[in-house]
Amino acid sequence: MSSTNDSGLDRRNLLMAGATLAAASTPTVARAQNSSLNPQPLPPSPEWARALPPGPDARVKITEAYAAHVARDAFFWAWPLVNTYNRRLAFSKMTEQRYVGPLLEAPLNRLTMLTDYVNPEERNVACPNQDVVYGLGMVALDVTPVVVQVPDFGDRFWVYQIVDLRTDSFVQLGKMYGTTPGFYLLVGPDWNSEVPKGITRVFRASSNTGLVAPRIAQNDTPEDKRAIQDVLTGIAMYPVAEYDGRAKRVEWSKLPKVPGAPPGEEETRWVLPEKFFDVLPMVLADAPPLPGEEARYGQLLAVLAAAKDNPKVRHAMIEAAKDAEEKLVNPLFQFRNYGQQLPHNWSTISNESAFGTDYFTRTAVAKSNILVNSPNETKYFYQDLDASGARLNNANRYTVTFAKDGTPPVNGFWSLSIYNQHHFFVANPINRFSVGTKNKDLKPAGDGSLTIYVQAEAPADPTQRANWLPAPKGDFSLYVRAYWPKTEVTEGSWTPPAVQRVG
């Protein structure tokens, strides 16, 4: 028996009238209730529909300054959407599932799985982790619905992150949901066909473009790296036309491997001010306005139309986008510049992958560490500073001490990762980029506490060396992940300990 998740209902149809909106919003509220921390939508004013006048008059001449004003705003709030759409465009050029250097490739509506932790040279997605085995694929649901295959993971932690163009999750697949093995169908906002027999559940996106990223937990031991291989072959994604009710298997280790371009220092630039407004009309068509966004869309589309045949207006918009990138977006790469402020200079957010119209947090996360899980799946804590407020830097030595029974309270597992100034891994002598549950050789103190030693050089003491997290050159950041967090984490009674400078 199949069921349909309409949490991503075509939101254009929710704007017909106040009463209709109030009723139709229920699935959206249901999605928000996946975490009690997600904001709830307010009921509309009884006269709200009449209060919305017609959009801009396309016959009216506009000034370059006004076009720049609209463009600057649009560059900020639509930055994550353009980022995701440009990834789709990149995947649309891929013709086979393969590995290119440290990166995964797959045609649209398919995915490719790694067979071990992500390569430290990866530069396509900032803040990767080495706690799980990743997969990655882009969906184009305007082309076809897509079947996502879930094998039996047994006791192993797993979660499939599947987000729409806005980087909002529209799927609940993972150990924390009690998901059963089976076939799950992803459909676009306008899909209205018969569900194939044998499909366990249908998930409807609010856009036609999305991203799929399975995360399968793996211990950092040779034994588990061998044990995980069999279940990885049962992960698959393919167009619905290929669905026959039988599980497909993919021997990922046998995919073609070709050399890639030399890795850069920073994340691939997915959003360019010079090209932003070329792709934006397609982005807006792909992701219809959320309730309350109609005027914003109408205003922007009118300016885009005016710029089409007016080079001066277009130039003004591009210059405004460059200014917005420099002054608004780029500063949000630094974790200390956004988020809920916590003790000891840590920060976090509570609406990850359910941003809605929280444009500031959505863009901040997309710029600094795009593709975060929902808070009931994974909770994130960010740190750029030590306990005194000074920037973390490898010229110093630091300790992070978890009291007895004070590691992150989780149903899944936890980790503490370290990233360089560009939010990526840098090779180190022991090939360690995070510590946590996956490490079976960490050594607690006699009182049951666990101290992690964060520094550039290996500690001389053997116990400290077992708990060593090598620091990359220059400034760096620390990052706690709590997978399938307990209530103490999601409600905020647990927060990470201070990062203490030593000496």
C-alpha positions, 0 to 999 in steps of 0.5 A, a space after each residue: 500500500 502506498 502513501 503520498 507526502 504532499 508537503 511540497 504541494 504546488 504552492 501557486 494553488 495555495 494563493 487562491 483565497 485565504 480559506 483555501 490557504 489555511 486548509 492547504 497549509 496543513 501538509 506544510 505544517 506537518 512537515 514543520 512538525 518534524 522538528 518542534 523547533 521549526 517555525 509554524 506558518 501564521 493564518 492569513 488575514 481574512 482580507 489578504 487576497 484583496 490587499 494584494 494589488 496587481 504586480 508592476 506595470 511592464 509598460 512603465 519605465 524604471 530607473 537604473 537605480 531601482 533596477 539595482 535595488 531590486 537586483 541587490 535584494 534578489 542576489 541575496 535571497 535567490 543565491 541558494 536557488 541559483 547555486 542549486 540550479 547551477 549544480 543541476 546544469 553541471 550534472 546535465 552535461 554528465 553522461 555516465 556514473 563515474 569518479 573524476 578525481 575526488 568527485 562523483 559524477 552521474 547523469 540527471 536522475 541518477 546518483 553515484 555512491 562513494 565506497 569510503 569517506 570523501 577524499 580530502 581534496 574534494 572542493 565542490 561542497 564546503 564542510 564535507 564530513 568523514 563520518 559517513 559514506 556519501 552519495 550524490 545526484 541531481 533530480 530533474 523532476 520536470 523530465 521524469 519522476 525518480 525512484 529512490 531505492 532503500 536497502 536493508 541497512 540493519 543496525 547501521 545509521 543512515 539518512 538520505 538527504 533530499 532537498 528542493 531548489 531552495 535547499 529545503 528537505 521534502 523527504 523523510 528517509 532514514 533510521 530516525 524515521 523507521 524507514 523500511 527497505 523499499 522503493 520511494 518515488 520523488 515527483 514534481 509539483 505538477 505530477 498527477 499520474 498513477 503510482 506504480 505498484 510496489 512503491 512504498 511512498 511518494 514524496 512531492 517536491 515544491 520545485 522540479 530541481 532537487 539534490 539527493 545525498 545519501 549518508 551511510 555511517 561508517 566506523 573508521 576501522 578496516 573491518 567496517 570499511 569492508 563490511 559496508 560495501 555490500 549494503 552500498 550496492 543496494 543504493 540506487 536512483 533511476 527514472 521511473 520508467 526503469 522501475 520493475 519492482 525488483 531491487 537493482 544493485 550497482 557495484 560502485 567499486 567497478 565504476 570508471 575512474 578518471 583523473 580530475 583537475 588539480 584541486 583549488 583552495 576554495 569551493 567551486 564558485 557556483 554563483 557568479 554575479 555576471 551570469 546570475 540574471 541569465 539563469 534566474 528566470 529559469 530558477 523562478 519558473 522552477 520554484 514557484 513562489 511560496 505563500 507571500 512571495 508573489 509580489 517579490 517574484 512579480 517585482 523581480 520578473 518585471 525588472 528582468 524583463 526591463 533589463 532584457 533589452 536595456 544594456 544600461 539596466 542590465 549593467 546596473 543589476 550586475 554591478 549591484 550583484 557584485 556589491 551584494 556578493 562582496 558586502 552581504 553574501 561573502 561575510 556569511 562564509 564565517 560561522 561567527 557572523 550568523 546563527 544562534 549564539 551559544 556559550 563559549 562562542 559556539 553557534 547553531 541554527 534550528 531551521 536547517 533544511 526548513 528555511 522557508 522564507 528565512 532568507 538570511 539563514 538560508 543564504 548564510 548556510 548555503 554560503 558557509 556549509 550548504 546541504 545540512 540535514 534537518 535538525 532531527 536528523 543532524 544537529 550542527 554546532 559551529 566554532 571559529 573562536 577560542 574561549 577568549 574570543 580569539 580566532 582559532 589558528 594553528 600557531 596555537 594549541 587547543 583542547 576541547 574537553 567533554 566531561 564524563 557522559 558529556 559528549 553530544 547526546 545522540 541516538 546515532 553518533 557524534 563527531 568533531 571535525 576540523 576545516 581550514 580557512 576555506 572550510 575544507 580538509 587539508 592532508 595531514 600525517 595521520 589522515 584524520 579530519 574528525 574524531 568521534 563515535 567512529 574512532 575506537 582508539 580514543 582514550 578517555 581520562 581516569 575521571 571519564 572525561 574525553 579531551 581532544 587535542 587540536 594542534 598542528 604538531 603531534 603531541 609527545 604524550 601517547 594518550 594525547 596523541 591518540 586524541 589528536 585532531 591535526 590543525 591545518 595551517 592558518 585559521 581554522 574552524 571546528 564543527 560538531 555534528 550530532 547525528 539523530 540528536 536527543 532532546 537535550 541537543 535539539 532543545 538546547 540544554 546541551 551545548 559544546 564545551 569551550 575551546 581552550 587555548 593551551 599555554 
